[in-house]
Amino acid sequence: MKSPILSLSLLLALAGCDAAIIANQRAAAEAEAEADVAVKAEAGGDAVVATVVETKDGDTKVVADVDVKVELKPEALDLETVTYLIKKGKVKDANALEKKLNNPKEKLHSIDIDGDGKLDKIQIVEVKQGDTIVFELHVFPSSKKEKDNFVVVGYVNFTADKTTNVLIVKATYAPVVVGYDTIVYDYNVPIVVKNDVVVVTGGVGFYGWLYAPRPVYVGVVVWDAPSIVIDVHHDDCWPPGHCKHHHKHHKHKHKGKGKHWH
């Protein structure tokens, strides 16, 4: 029979080994996460904060946080032109504005969060807060198609001041943009309030859409499909139809005369 003291010592030793193994696994995972972040940062991409968590089985895994650490310059997003397009009626609704934002020819933004050389997509998400309507500008890195991988880069606020009868339009940058708290683009539009309903008197079609009865706008991000080359073989004949196919027709001779019933 084994001594109880010896058995307890053995169990403690084994427990210590398991703890050491888990600690080594955790350290290796943390080192791997830090190395991955460093590589991305050197490549000019986004630095994703990695978190090491322990599972129920005692294993460890690296989980990337949803928030992406980025720092953009104000010139990466032309909010001044965005407000100009709204003010002058160059866009009729949020969808039209979103299309202009994502049209490379318009040059309204040059955001490439993940540094893969591709222009990232901007999605407009509308949020209603009392008398204020907010357009949040969400940017999706082109290398991360998941719906939760976005960065808010700016806001366009529409606030109806029912006391002074003006609609205040204000565009600001999000905290990921350098100097976000010092840059504001704003202007006022006269309104009339009837039975707590806002009627824009000096505006354009966009404001009519903005305050018309409608569902809250949430843009749909559509990624360009990759080019696919289809190789079609035509029995070594090019162009198709160039080769002639000869079909032999066999005549069946029937013995005897008269009709044959099948």
Buried (B, 14 or more C-beta within 10 A) or exposed (E): EEEEEEEEEEEEEEEEEEEEEBEEBBEEBBEEBEEBBEEBBEEEBBBBEBEBEEEEEEEBEEEBEEBBBBEBEBEBBBBEBBBBBBBEEBBEBBBBBBEBBBEEEEEBBBBBBBBBEEBBBBBBBBBEEEBBBBBBBBBBBBBBEEEEBBBBBBBBBBBBBEEEBBBBBBBBBBEBBBEBEEBEBEBBBEBEBEEEEBBBEEBBEBBEBBBEEEEEBEBEBEEEEEEEEEEEEEEEEEEEEEEEEEEEEEEEEEEEEEEEEE
